[in-house]
Amino acid sequence: MNRSRLRSAVGLLLVAGVGLSAAACGGDDDKPADGKVTITVNGLPPATEAANHARFLEMVAEFEKQNPDIDIDAREGKMDPQTFSAKLAGGQLEDVFYVYFTDPANLIAKRQVADISKYTGEFPAVAQIKPELMKIFSDADGKVYGLPYKNYSLGLLYNRALFTKAGLDPDNPPKTWAEVRTAAQKIAALGDGHVGYGDYSKSNTGGWHFTAEIYSVGGDVAVNEGGTWKAAFNNDQGRQVLQQLKDMRWTDKSMGERQLLEWADLLQMMGAGKLGMYVATADNIPTIVNQYKGNFADYGLGPIPDGKGTLGGGEGYMFNAKATPEKIRAGLKWLTFWFNNPDRIAAENQWAAENKNVVGLPEPAIWTGAAAQKQAEADKQYANVPQENYAPFISAAPGVPVKLEPPNAQQIYAVLDVAMQKVLTDANADINALLTDAEKQVNTILATVQ
């Protein structure tokens, strides 16, 4: 589930660029005859997001002032797999375009993006990006085709106020699924409609959470064996995920009577103070507060239980396969001016705080070394949310492997929704039969992956 799309609304751009040397622009022989390079870039927030839209255009103007030989044609829109091929074939694809972490591998395999490897060394900021994130934008030979600028992963979102009422330690959230089960029982025992643990099972959200939960216990949804993708969840880990939910729902009765929940339902329940825990990304917290009348002080984030892996994702930019060397250099200069520049993190945090956007959510940073320290210092300086509430997540994050969505994720999630629905609505659901049936359907879906 591409919940990273919600992040664009909060304006927490992980920032960008310092002025770079003239060498970063390339030699004069790379430039058009008139000395100007024009690049098209997307990701411009819609005009309905007035502050973010204006900020983007403000940064374009500042960049062009510092780089009079480059013009930026900024356009709204992000990656849409339904229209991408048509835009590419019709020559309408931007020179520098926005992607989610699930996009690069396929685009690289189809040779629909430009190899920018020979140019990245001209931009020092690139060397400070986490190697594991750069791999997402690279091929098997290490050639680079784009840059990440933001990433996230799922943890355990919990209500600190309910933890206190239930006699639980709000500074020490559950670290295992067994502890989740125990804590959920104590919260449900408060009565008055309180639900200990909530989960999804509708509109592909159930399959999305199943994926995160099987990653957490060391499993997979799909694996690539010799170039062929196959389902990988009809096993002990898949049974563990569904059995845990079935036990909490029917034996413990800690998940509430209302089921067939989708994305907004758990946020609404959390905002109303009736839900103890659920698996989520950090960006759920401002939505709970702003849309469902919650209070930032009430919410904490811990690591995903068991911590053998978690579902993650993120965003970045890639380059049109037809982009010329001068356009690639200009595009990299733009990205390292704003999105990929540790020297602008503080300024962007300050702007976000002044415009009442959230600063200081525990989203994993893209940086290493000195750049990571700049991120931490800027977050501490301008944070407008209680970072101490997220300390369990932050301290555990380096030790939890982050895994991406499977290929054809949304189709797979729709299949896995059924298994989630059954165990949460039918006390007699046959877990083995559900997984076997889902495995057959998912293998059919994966057979179409090129």
Phi, psi and chi 1 to 4 in degrees:
 res  aa     phi    psi   chi1   chi2   chi3   chi4
   1 MET       -  121.0 -178.8   62.7   59.7      -
   2 ASN   -82.2   65.5  -73.9  -44.0      -      -
   3 ARG   -71.6   -9.0  -63.7  -59.2  165.1 -166.4
   4 SER   -62.2  -18.9   59.9      -      -      -
   5 ARG   -61.9  -28.5  -74.3  159.0  172.0   76.5
   6 LEU   -68.0  -24.7  -65.0  171.2      -      -
   7 ARG   -65.0  -27.9  -75.2  166.2 -175.8   73.1
   8 SER   -62.9  -23.6   61.4      -      -      -
   9 ALA   -76.1  -22.4      -      -      -      -
  10 VAL   -92.6   -2.6  -61.8      -      -      -
  11 GLY    67.3   26.5      -      -      -      -
  12 LEU   -94.8   60.5  -64.9  175.1      -      -
  13 LEU   -65.5  132.4  -66.5  173.8      -      -
  14 LEU   -84.5   16.7  -80.0 -174.1      -      -
  15 VAL    74.2  178.5  -59.5      -      -      -
  16 ALA  -160.0 -163.1      -      -      -      -
  17 GLY   -74.8  140.8      -      -      -      -
  18 VAL   -93.2  163.6  -66.0      -      -      -
  19 GLY   -66.5  135.8      -      -      -      -
  20 LEU  -112.2  171.0  -61.2  172.3      -      -
  21 SER   -68.0  162.3   67.8      -      -      -
  22 ALA   -61.4  -25.3      -      -      -      -
  23 ALA   -62.6  -28.0      -      -      -      -
  24 ALA   -66.6  -18.8      -      -      -      -
  25 CYS   -88.1   -9.5  -61.3      -      -      -
  26 GLY    87.5  169.9      -      -      -      -
  27 GLY   -78.2  166.3      -      -      -      -
  28 ASP   -62.6  -24.9  -68.6  -20.4      -      -
  29 ASP   -71.3  -12.3   57.0  -24.4      -      -
  30 ASP   -85.2  -16.4  -76.2  -28.1      -      -
  31 LYS   -87.7  152.1  -64.9 -179.7 -179.1  178.5
  32 PRO   -62.1  167.9  -21.8   33.3      -      -
  33 ALA   -58.7  -33.9      -      -      -      -
  34 ASP   -83.9    1.2   63.4    0.5      -      -
  35 GLY    78.6    0.1      -      -      -      -
  36 LYS  -106.6  140.3  -81.6  -90.1 -167.6  178.7
  37 VAL  -116.1  125.5  177.5      -      -      -
  38 THR  -110.4  127.7  -61.8      -      -      -
  39 ILE  -122.3  142.8   56.0  171.7      -      -
  40 THR   -96.1  135.9   53.7      -      -      -
  41 VAL  -136.0  144.8  -58.0      -      -      -
  42 ASN  -108.1 -169.9   66.6   10.9      -      -
  43 GLY    96.2   -1.3      -      -      -      -
  44 LEU   -63.1  121.2  172.7   66.4      -      -
  45 PRO   -60.2  148.9  -24.3   35.4      -      -
  46 PRO   -63.8  157.6   24.0  -33.9      -      -
  47 ALA   -61.4  -22.2      -      -      -      -
  48 THR   -66.7  -22.8   51.7      -      -      -
  49 GLU   -94.6   73.6  -64.1  178.1   21.0      -
  50 ALA   -53.9  -49.7      -      -      -      -
  51 ALA   -65.4  -45.4      -      -      -      -
  52 ASN   -68.3  -37.8  -65.6  -27.3      -      -
  53 HIS   -61.6  -47.5 -178.7   89.0      -      -
  54 ALA   -65.4  -38.1      -      -      -      -
  55 ARG   -63.4  -43.1 -178.6   61.7  169.0  175.0
  56 PHE   -58.8  -48.8 -165.1  105.6      -      -
  57 LEU   -67.1  -32.7  -65.2 -179.5      -      -
  58 GLU   -62.7  -41.2  179.0 -174.2  -16.8      -
  59 MET   -68.3  -36.0  -69.9  -62.6   99.1      -
  60 VAL   -60.8  -46.1  168.3      -      -      -
  61 ALA   -62.4  -42.0      -      -      -      -
  62 GLU   -65.5  -41.6 -177.4  177.8  -28.5      -
  63 PHE   -62.4  -45.9  175.0   81.3      -      -
  64 GLU   -65.3  -32.8  -69.4  178.0  -21.3      -
  65 LYS   -65.6  -40.2 -176.6  177.5  179.6  179.9
  66 GLN   -76.5  -22.5  -66.8 -176.1   20.9      -
  67 ASN  -129.2   75.2  -60.0  -84.6      -      -
  68 PRO   -64.3  -11.2   22.1  -33.4      -      -
  69 ASP   -91.3    3.6   56.8  -18.0      -      -
  70 ILE  -127.2  130.9  -58.3  173.8      -      -
  71 ASP  -112.1  138.3  -75.9  -23.4      -      -
  72 ILE  -112.4  124.9  -68.7 -177.4      -      -
  73 ASP   -99.6   96.7  177.8    1.2      -      -
  74 ALA   -86.8  135.0      -      -      -      -
  75 ARG  -131.1  148.8  -58.1  174.7  179.9  177.8
  76 GLU   -73.4  164.1  -66.7 -176.7   10.7      -
  77 GLY   106.3  156.1      -      -      -      -
  78 LYS  -133.4 -164.1  -63.3 -178.7  177.8 -179.9
  79 MET   -68.4  124.3  177.6   62.0  171.7      -
  80 ASP  -129.4  103.2 -177.2   -8.0      -      -
  81 PRO   -56.6  -24.7  -23.6   34.2      -      -
  82 GLN   -72.2  -27.5  -57.7  -58.0  -42.4      -
  83 THR  -114.0   -7.0   61.9      -      -      -
  84 PHE   -58.8  -51.0  179.2   84.5      -      -
  85 SER   -61.1  -38.9  -65.1      -      -      -
  86 ALA   -66.9  -40.8      -      -      -      -
  87 LYS   -64.6  -39.8  -73.5 -178.3   67.2  175.3
  88 LEU   -65.0  -48.7  179.7   65.8      -      -
  89 ALA   -65.0  -33.4      -      -      -      -
  90 GLY   -88.1    4.5      -      -      -      -
  91 GLY    72.0   20.5      -      -      -      -
  92 GLN  -100.7   -4.5  -59.7  -59.4  -51.3      -
  93 LEU   -71.4  135.7 -177.7   66.3      -      -
  94 GLU   -63.3  158.8  -67.3   81.7    6.8      -
  95 ASP   -66.5  -39.5  -61.3  -48.5      -      -
  96 VAL  -125.4  118.4 -176.3      -      -      -
  97 PHE  -132.3  150.3   59.2   92.7      -      -
  98 TYR   -76.7  137.2 -177.8  106.4      -      -
  99 VAL  -138.0  160.6  -64.7      -      -      -
 100 TYR   -97.2  161.9  -59.8  101.2      -      -
 101 PHE   -60.9  -19.2  -82.3   11.1      -      -
 102 THR   -80.0   -9.0   48.1      -      -      -
 103 ASP   -89.1  -39.8  -60.0  -40.9      -      -
 104 PRO   -55.3  -44.6  -30.3   38.1      -      -
 105 ALA   -56.8  -45.3      -      -      -      -
 106 ASN   -68.4  -41.4 -170.8   46.2      -      -
 107 LEU   -65.4  -39.1  -62.5  177.9      -      -
 108 ILE   -65.9  -44.6  -67.4  169.0      -      -
 109 ALA   -61.2  -35.3      -      -      -      -
 110 LYS   -88.2    2.7  -67.8 -177.8  177.0 -179.9
 111 ARG    56.6   41.6  -60.0 -176.2  179.4 -179.4
 112 GLN   -99.4    6.0  -67.3  175.2  -36.4      -
 113 VAL  -134.2  157.6  -75.4      -      -      -
 114 ALA   -87.3  142.0      -      -      -      -
 115 ASP   -77.1  117.5  175.7    3.1      -      -
 116 ILE  -108.3   11.8   64.0  171.6      -      -
 117 SER   -55.6  -41.3  -55.7      -      -      -
 118 LYS   -69.8  -11.1   65.5 -175.9  -69.1 -174.3
 119 TYR  -106.8  -20.8  -48.9  105.1      -      -
 120 THR   -63.9  -29.6   56.7      -      -      -
 121 GLY   -64.6  -16.8      -      -      -      -
 122 GLU   -79.0   -6.6  -59.2  170.9    9.6      -
 123 PHE  -124.5   99.2  -59.2   88.1      -      -
 124 PRO   -55.4  -30.6  -25.4   35.1      -      -
 125 ALA   -60.3  -31.5      -      -      -      -
 126 VAL   -60.5  -36.0  175.3      -      -      -
 127 ALA   -68.0  -14.3      -      -      -      -
 128 GLN   -96.3    0.2  -61.2 -176.1   73.2      -
 129 ILE   -80.7  142.1  -61.7  173.7      -      -
 130 LYS   -54.7  129.5  -70.5  179.8  178.5  178.0
 131 PRO   -56.6  -36.8  -24.8   34.2      -      -
 132 GLU   -66.2  -27.8   60.1  -93.9   32.2      -
 133 LEU   -79.9  -35.9  -61.2 -175.3      -      -
 134 MET   -63.4  -30.3  -71.5  -60.4  -64.2      -
 135 LYS   -61.9  -30.8  -74.9 -177.3 -179.8  179.2
 136 ILE   -64.1  -28.6  -65.0  170.2      -      -
 137 PHE  -103.2   19.1  -70.2   80.6      -      -
 138 SER  -126.2  160.8  -54.3      -      -      -
 139 ASP   -96.9 -176.0   63.9   15.6      -      -
 140 ALA   -64.3  -22.4      -      -      -      -
 141 ASP   -91.5    1.6  -62.8  -37.1      -      -
 142 GLY    87.5    5.0      -      -      -      -
 143 LYS   -72.4  141.0  -66.7  179.2 -179.9  178.3
 144 VAL  -104.4  140.3  178.9      -      -      -
 145 TYR  -127.2    0.9  -63.5   81.9      -      -
 146 GLY   179.8 -177.9      -      -      -      -
 147 LEU  -131.5  136.6  -60.8  179.7      -      -
 148 PRO   -78.2  155.1   31.3  -35.1      -      -
 149 TYR  -135.7   -7.5   83.5   86.3      -      -
 150 LYS  -158.4  143.4 -177.9 -174.7 -105.8 -175.6
 151 ASN  -143.9  166.8   69.2  -37.8      -      -
 152 TYR  -152.6  164.7   70.1   91.7      -      -
 153 SER  -150.2  161.3   64.8      -      -      -
 154 LEU   -88.1  142.3  -79.6   78.7      -      -
 155 GLY  -134.0 -161.0      -      -      -      -
 156 LEU  -105.9  107.7 -175.4   70.6      -      -
 157 LEU   -84.5  131.9  179.2   58.1      -      -
 158 TYR  -142.3  157.8   63.9  101.0      -      -
 159 ASN   -93.6  106.6 -171.5  -47.7      -      -
 160 ARG   -64.0  -34.7  -68.0  172.3   56.5   88.5
 161 ALA   -64.8  -42.2      -      -      -      -
 162 LEU   -69.0  -34.7  -73.6 -174.0      -      -
 163 PHE   -58.6  -44.4  -94.6   53.1      -      -
 164 THR   -63.5  -44.9  -60.4      -      -      -
 165 LYS   -61.5  -34.5  -72.0 -178.2 -179.4  178.9
 166 ALA   -87.5    4.6      -      -      -      -
 167 GLY    79.4   20.2      -      -      -      -
 168 LEU  -100.5  157.3  -60.6  164.0      -      -
 169 ASP   -86.2  112.0 -177.5   -3.9      -      -
 170 PRO   -67.8  -15.9   25.4  -34.4      -      -
 171 ASP   -92.3    0.4  -65.3  -35.5      -      -
 172 ASN  -136.9   73.1 -174.1   28.9      -      -
 173 PRO   -68.2  163.5   27.7  -36.5      -      -
 174 PRO   -55.4  139.4  -25.4   35.0      -      -
 175 LYS  -107.0  -12.4  -63.0  179.8  179.7   63.5
 176 THR  -131.7  163.7   67.0      -      -      -
 177 TRP   -68.2  -29.6  -75.4  108.9      -      -
 178 ALA   -63.7  -39.2      -      -      -      -
 179 GLU   -70.7  -34.2  -69.7  176.8    0.0      -
 180 VAL   -59.9  -44.6  167.1      -      -      -
 181 ARG   -61.3  -43.7 -175.2  175.2  178.1 -178.1
 182 THR   -64.8  -44.9  -61.3      -      -      -
 183 ALA   -64.9  -38.9      -      -      -      -
 184 ALA   -62.2  -38.1      -      -      -      -
 185 GLN   -63.6  -41.1  -71.4  174.2  -76.3      -
 186 LYS   -67.1  -37.5  -68.4 -177.4  178.1  179.9
 187 ILE   -70.7  -43.8  -66.3  167.4      -      -
 188 ALA   -62.0  -30.8      -      -      -      -
 189 ALA   -67.2  -11.2      -      -      -      -
 190 LEU   -66.0  -20.6  -65.6  172.0      -      -
 191 GLY    70.7 -162.6      -      -      -      -
 192 ASP    56.4   37.2 -167.7   28.2      -      -
 193 GLY    79.9   10.2      -      -      -      -
 194 HIS   -73.1  138.1  -74.0   98.3      -      -
 195 VAL  -115.0  128.4  172.9      -      -      -
 196 GLY   -71.8  -47.6      -      -      -      -
 197 TYR  -140.2  137.9 -180.0   80.1      -      -
 198 GLY  -119.3  151.1      -      -      -      -
 199 ASP  -148.7  161.0 -141.9  -28.7      -      -
 200 TYR   -92.9  159.6  -64.1  127.2      -      -
 201 SER  -158.8   19.5   59.0      -      -      -
 202 LYS  -142.6  153.2 -172.6  179.1  177.3 -176.8
 203 SER    57.1   39.9  -57.7      -      -      -
 204 ASN    74.1   -6.6  -62.6    8.2      -      -
 205 THR   -72.3  -28.5   57.6      -      -      -
 206 GLY   -66.0  -45.0      -      -      -      -
 207 GLY   -65.0  -34.3      -      -      -      -
 208 TRP   -62.8  -47.0  172.5   47.9      -      -
 209 HIS   -70.8  -35.9  -95.8 -159.9      -      -
 210 PHE   -56.7  -42.7  176.9   91.6      -      -
 211 THR   -60.9  -47.6  -60.8      -      -      -
 212 ALA   -61.2  -39.8      -      -      -      -
 213 GLU   -74.6  -34.2  -70.8  160.1   11.5      -
 214 ILE   -74.0  -32.4 -163.9  171.0      -      -
 215 TYR   -60.7  -37.9  -73.5  173.7      -      -
 216 SER   -64.9  -26.7   75.9      -      -      -
 217 VAL  -101.9   13.4  -63.5      -      -      -
 218 GLY    93.7   11.2      -      -      -      -
 219 GLY  -100.9 -174.3      -      -      -      -
 220 ASP  -136.6  160.0  -78.0  -64.0      -      -
 221 VAL   -94.0  -37.8  166.8      -      -      -
 222 ALA  -147.2  146.8      -      -      -      -
 223 VAL  -131.9  152.0  -66.5      -      -      -
 224 ASN  -100.2  115.5 -169.7  -44.8      -      -
 225 GLU  -114.6  106.6  -63.6  179.8   -8.6      -
 226 GLY    61.5   33.7      -      -      -      -
 227 GLY    90.9   -0.3      -      -      -      -
 228 THR  -117.5  129.2  -59.6      -      -      -
 229 TRP   -84.3  137.9  -76.2   94.2      -      -
 230 LYS  -138.4  150.0  -65.9 -177.4  179.1 -180.0
 231 ALA   -63.3  145.3      -      -      -      -
 232 ALA  -137.7   24.0      -      -      -      -
 233 PHE  -110.6   -5.6   53.1   79.5      -      -
 234 ASN   -85.8   73.3 -172.9    8.2      -      -
 235 ASN  -158.4 -169.1   50.9   30.6      -      -
 236 ASP   -61.4  -38.4  -72.1  -14.2      -      -
 237 GLN   -67.3  -41.6  -71.4   99.3  -22.1      -
 238 GLY   -63.6  -40.5      -      -      -      -
 239 ARG   -66.0  -37.0  -76.6 -173.9  -76.3  -85.4
 240 GLN   -61.4  -43.5  178.9  179.9  -16.5      -
 241 VAL   -61.2  -50.2  169.6      -      -      -
 242 LEU   -71.0  -35.8  -66.0 -175.6      -      -
 243 GLN   -67.2  -38.8 -170.0   64.5   54.3      -
 244 GLN   -59.2  -46.9  168.0   94.3    4.3      -
 245 LEU   -65.3  -42.3  -67.1  172.5      -      -
 246 LYS   -62.5  -42.9 -172.3  176.6 -179.2 -178.1
 247 ASP   -65.2  -42.6  -71.0  -16.7      -      -
 248 MET   -67.3  -37.0  -73.5 -163.6  -66.1      -
 249 ARG   -72.0  -46.7  168.9   70.8  173.2   94.9
 250 TRP  -104.2  -34.1  -59.8  104.7      -      -
 251 THR   -84.8  -51.2  -57.9      -      -      -
 252 ASP   -83.6  -25.5  -56.8  -16.6      -      -
 253 LYS    54.9   41.5  -58.3 -172.9 -175.7  -56.7
 254 SER  -103.5    4.3   62.0      -      -      -
 255 MET  -109.1    3.2  -65.8 -172.7   68.0      -
 256 GLY    80.6  162.4      -      -      -      -
 257 GLU   -79.1  -34.4  -66.5  -67.0  -34.2      -
 258 ARG   -74.9  124.2 -178.2 -172.8  169.1 -152.3
 259 GLN  -131.3 -162.7  -64.9  -60.2  -33.5      -
 260 LEU    57.0   46.9  -58.9 -179.8      -      -
 261 LEU   -87.3  147.4  -55.5  177.7      -      -
 262 GLU  -125.6 -171.8   51.9 -170.0  -37.4      -
 263 TRP   -52.0  -53.3 -172.4   74.2      -      -
 264 ALA   -68.7  -22.7      -      -      -      -
 265 ASP   -60.1  -46.6  -66.4  -36.8      -      -
 266 LEU   -70.1  -33.7  -66.2 -178.0      -      -
 267 LEU   -65.1  -41.0  -77.9   76.7      -      -
 268 GLN   -64.4  -43.4 -173.9  173.7   15.8      -
 269 MET   -62.9  -39.6  -68.0  167.4   63.5      -
 270 MET   -67.0  -42.3 -171.9   65.3   79.4      -
 271 GLY   -62.7  -32.0      -      -      -      -
 272 ALA   -80.8   -3.8      -      -      -      -
 273 GLY    77.5   21.2      -      -      -      -
 274 LYS  -107.8   -5.2  -66.2  -63.0 -175.4 -178.8
 275 LEU  -118.3  134.7  176.2   60.9      -      -
 276 GLY   -84.4  -45.7      -      -      -      -
 277 MET  -153.2  151.2  -59.0  169.3  -76.3      -
 278 TYR  -163.8  161.3   72.0  104.8      -      -
 279 VAL   -78.5  130.9  169.5      -      -      -
 280 ALA  -161.2  168.0      -      -      -      -
 281 THR   -93.2  161.8   52.5      -      -      -
 282 ALA   -62.2  -29.0      -      -      -      -
 283 ASP   -71.3   -7.5   71.4  -20.5      -      -
 284 ASN   -64.4  -29.9  -80.3 -153.3      -      -
 285 ILE   -62.7  -52.0  -63.2  171.0      -      -
 286 PRO   -63.6  -29.4   17.6  -29.3      -      -
 287 THR   -67.7  -42.2  -54.7      -      -      -
 288 ILE   -58.6  -42.5  -67.7  167.7      -      -
 289 VAL   -71.2  -49.0  172.6      -      -      -
 290 ASN   -77.7  -35.2  -64.2  -31.1      -      -
 291 GLN   -99.8  -27.4  -66.5 -171.6   25.7      -
 292 TYR  -122.2   20.5  -58.8  107.6      -      -
 293 LYS    61.6   35.3  -59.4 -179.1  179.7  179.3
 294 GLY   -84.2 -177.3      -      -      -      -
 295 ASN  -128.9  126.3 -173.6  -35.6      -      -
 296 PHE   -52.9  -35.7  -81.9  112.8      -      -
 297 ALA   -64.5  -20.5      -      -      -      -
 298 ASP   -84.0  -11.3  -73.4  -17.6      -      -
 299 TYR  -115.4  133.9  -51.4  115.9      -      -
 300 GLY  -120.8  164.5      -      -      -      -
 301 LEU  -133.7  124.7 -167.1   70.0      -      -
 302 GLY  -115.4  173.3      -      -      -      -
 303 PRO   -67.6  156.9   26.8  -35.3      -      -
 304 ILE   -62.7  136.0 -162.7  160.9      -      -
 305 PRO   -56.0  144.8  -27.1   36.7      -      -
 306 ASP    72.2  -35.6  -75.6   -3.8      -      -
 307 GLY    64.8   23.5      -      -      -      -
 308 LYS   -82.1   -5.8  -65.6  179.1 -179.2  177.3
 309 GLY   170.7  162.2      -      -      -      -
 310 THR  -149.1  156.6 -172.8      -      -      -
 311 LEU   -79.5  132.2  176.7   60.8      -      -
 312 GLY  -140.5  176.0      -      -      -      -
 313 GLY  -169.8 -164.3      -      -      -      -
 314 GLY   169.3 -166.1      -      -      -      -
 315 GLU  -139.9  156.7  -51.7  155.7   29.8      -
 316 GLY  -169.9 -167.0      -      -      -      -
 317 TYR  -131.9  144.8  -80.2   87.9      -      -
 318 MET  -127.7  175.2  -58.9 -172.2   80.7      -
 319 PHE  -119.5  136.5  -67.2   73.2      -      -
 320 ASN   -55.3  135.2 -168.1  -42.6      -      -
 321 ALA   -58.8  -23.7      -      -      -      -
 322 LYS   -91.7    1.6  -62.8  179.7 -179.5  179.1
 323 ALA   -64.2  134.5      -      -      -      -
 324 THR   -77.9  164.0   60.4      -      -      -
 325 PRO   -54.3  -40.2  -29.9   37.7      -      -
 326 GLU   -68.5  -32.0   64.1  -91.6   18.6      -
 327 LYS   -71.7  -37.5  -74.1 -179.0  179.4  -73.0
 328 ILE   -63.5  -46.4  -68.9  173.7      -      -
 329 ARG   -62.6  -42.3  -79.4 -169.0  167.6  100.2
 330 ALA   -64.5  -39.5      -      -      -      -
 331 GLY   -64.8  -41.6      -      -      -      -
 332 LEU   -65.9  -35.7  -79.2  167.1      -      -
 333 LYS   -66.1  -38.0 -165.9  163.9 -169.8  179.9
 334 TRP   -65.0  -47.3  161.1 -115.4      -      -
 335 LEU   -62.9  -40.6  -66.2  179.2      -      -
 336 THR   -84.8    0.3   55.3      -      -      -
 337 PHE   -83.5  -36.3  164.4   79.5      -      -
 338 TRP  -124.3  -65.6 -167.9   16.8      -      -
 339 PHE   -69.9  -35.0  -62.0  106.6      -      -
 340 ASN  -120.6   55.6  -65.7  102.5      -      -
 341 ASN  -136.5  106.5  179.0    5.2      -      -
 342 PRO   -61.5  -22.3   15.3  -26.4      -      -
 343 ASP   -76.2   -6.6  -68.9  -26.9      -      -
 344 ARG  -107.0   -1.2  -77.2 -157.3   66.1   93.7
 345 ILE   -58.2  -47.3  -64.5  174.2      -      -
 346 ALA   -62.2  -43.0      -      -      -      -
 347 ALA   -63.1  -39.8      -      -      -      -
 348 GLU   -70.8  -37.7  -68.2  -53.5  -54.7      -
 349 ASN   -63.3  -41.8  -82.1    3.9      -      -
 350 GLN   -62.1  -45.6 -178.9  179.1    4.4      -
 351 TRP   -60.9  -45.2  175.7   86.4      -      -
 352 ALA   -60.8  -45.0      -      -      -      -
 353 ALA   -63.5  -41.6      -      -      -      -
 354 GLU   -65.7  -27.3  -70.0  172.8   -9.7      -
 355 ASN   -99.0   17.8  -75.5  -88.4      -      -
 356 LYS    61.6   27.7  -64.1 -178.3  170.4   30.6
 357 ASN   -88.1  154.3  -72.1  -27.8      -      -
 358 VAL   -74.8  134.1  174.3      -      -      -
 359 VAL  -126.9  132.8  178.6      -      -      -
 360 GLY   105.3   11.4      -      -      -      -
 361 LEU   -65.9  148.8  -73.6  176.5      -      -
 362 PRO   -81.9   57.8   32.4  -36.6      -      -
 363 GLU   -85.2  137.3  -65.5 -179.4  -40.0      -
 364 PRO   -58.3  138.6  -23.3   33.7      -      -
 365 ALA   -83.8  159.4      -      -      -      -
 366 ILE   -91.1   -4.2   67.2  168.8      -      -
 367 TRP  -100.6  160.1  -56.6  108.4      -      -
 368 THR  -122.0  167.9   60.9      -      -      -
 369 GLY    56.7 -136.1      -      -      -      -
 370 ALA   -62.0  -34.0      -      -      -      -
 371 ALA   -65.4  -40.1      -      -      -      -
 372 ALA   -63.5  -36.6      -      -      -      -
 373 GLN   -66.3  -39.0 -176.5   60.9   33.5      -
 374 LYS   -62.4  -39.4  -71.5 -179.5  179.6  179.7
 375 GLN   -62.1  -47.9  174.8   81.4   58.5      -
 376 ALA   -62.1  -42.5      -      -      -      -
 377 GLU   -66.6  -40.6  -69.2  172.0   -4.4      -
 378 ALA   -68.3  -38.5      -      -      -      -
 379 ASP   -63.9  -42.1  -75.4   -8.6      -      -
 380 LYS   -65.2  -40.0 -177.7  177.8 -179.6  179.4
 381 GLN   -67.3  -39.6 -178.5  178.0    0.9      -
 382 TYR  -112.9    5.4  -66.3  103.6      -      -
 383 ALA   -58.1  133.9      -      -      -      -
 384 ASN  -120.5   18.4   51.2   19.5      -      -
 385 VAL  -130.0  155.4  -68.4      -      -      -
 386 PRO   -74.3   92.6   26.3  -34.1      -      -
 387 GLN   -62.1  -26.3  -69.4 -168.3  -64.3      -
 388 GLU   -62.5  -23.0   62.9  -84.6    9.6      -
 389 ASN   -70.9  -16.6  -70.9    6.3      -      -
 390 TYR  -108.3    6.4  -40.3  131.5      -      -
 391 ALA   -56.3  -40.2      -      -      -      -
 392 PRO   -60.7  -39.1  -26.0   37.0      -      -
 393 PHE   -67.9  -46.8  177.2   88.4      -      -
 394 ILE   -62.4  -44.0  -66.8  169.8      -      -
 395 SER   -69.3  -30.8   62.9      -      -      -
 396 ALA   -87.7  -22.4      -      -      -      -
 397 ALA   -53.3  -42.5      -      -      -      -
 398 PRO   -60.3  -23.5  -25.3   36.4      -      -
 399 GLY   -97.2    3.0      -      -      -      -
 400 VAL  -108.0  112.2 -178.8      -      -      -
 401 PRO   -61.7  136.7  -20.3   32.2      -      -
 402 VAL  -102.3  126.5  177.0      -      -      -
 403 LYS  -120.0  148.1  -57.3  170.5   70.6  170.6
 404 LEU   -87.8  171.7  -61.5 -178.3      -      -
 405 GLU   -66.0  154.1  -65.6  178.6  -58.6      -
 406 PRO   -72.6  165.3   29.1  -36.5      -      -
 407 PRO   -61.6  151.5  -15.8   27.0      -      -
 408 ASN    50.6   43.9  -68.4  -16.0      -      -
 409 ALA   -56.0  -46.3      -      -      -      -
 410 GLN   -64.4  -37.4  -63.4  -55.6  -42.1      -
 411 GLN   -65.4  -41.1  -62.9  176.8   56.5      -
 412 ILE   -66.2  -41.3  -68.6  173.7      -      -
 413 TYR   -61.8  -37.1  -66.7  165.5      -      -
 414 ALA   -61.9  -38.0      -      -      -      -
 415 VAL   -68.1  -46.1  170.6      -      -      -
 416 LEU   -70.8  -21.3  -66.9  171.3      -      -
 417 ASP   -51.8  -41.0  -94.5    1.4      -      -
 418 VAL   -62.0  -44.7  176.2      -      -      -
 419 ALA   -62.7  -41.5      -      -      -      -
 420 MET   -64.6  -42.8  -64.8  -73.0  -82.3      -
 421 GLN   -60.5  -44.1  -71.0  169.5    9.7      -
 422 LYS   -63.6  -46.0  -74.1  -69.7 -174.2  179.8
 423 VAL   -71.0  -21.7  -62.5      -      -      -
 424 LEU   -95.2   -8.9  -66.6  173.0      -      -
 425 THR  -123.3   -8.8   61.2      -      -      -
 426 ASP  -132.6  110.6 -178.2   -1.9      -      -
 427 ALA   -64.4  -18.8      -      -      -      -
 428 ASN  -104.0   15.6  -62.6  -48.1      -      -
 429 ALA   -57.4  136.7      -      -      -      -
 430 ASP   -94.3  102.7 -175.2  -27.1      -      -
 431 ILE   -62.6  -43.9  -70.2  173.9      -      -
 432 ASN   -60.4  -42.4  -72.1  -32.8      -      -
 433 ALA   -66.6  -39.3      -      -      -      -
 434 LEU   -62.6  -44.5  -70.6  170.1      -      -
 435 LEU   -69.3  -37.4  -70.1  174.1      -      -
 436 THR   -65.0  -43.3  -62.1      -      -      -
 437 ASP   -65.9  -43.2 -176.9   57.8      -      -
 438 ALA   -63.7  -38.0      -      -      -      -
 439 GLU   -60.2  -44.4  179.1 -176.6   38.5      -
 440 LYS   -60.9  -44.8  -66.6  175.6 -176.8  176.6
 441 GLN   -67.2  -40.6  -64.3 -177.7   61.5      -
 442 VAL   -69.3  -36.0  168.5      -      -      -
 443 ASN   -63.5  -34.8  -82.9  -27.0      -      -
 444 THR   -65.2  -41.2  -61.8      -      -      -
 445 ILE   -65.0  -44.2  -67.1  168.4      -      -
 446 LEU   -69.1  -22.7  -68.4  171.6      -      -
 447 ALA   -63.4  -18.3      -      -      -      -
 448 THR   -89.8   -6.2   66.0      -      -      -
 449 VAL   -74.4  128.1  177.1      -      -      -
 450 GLN   -93.4      -  -60.0  -62.1  -42.9      -
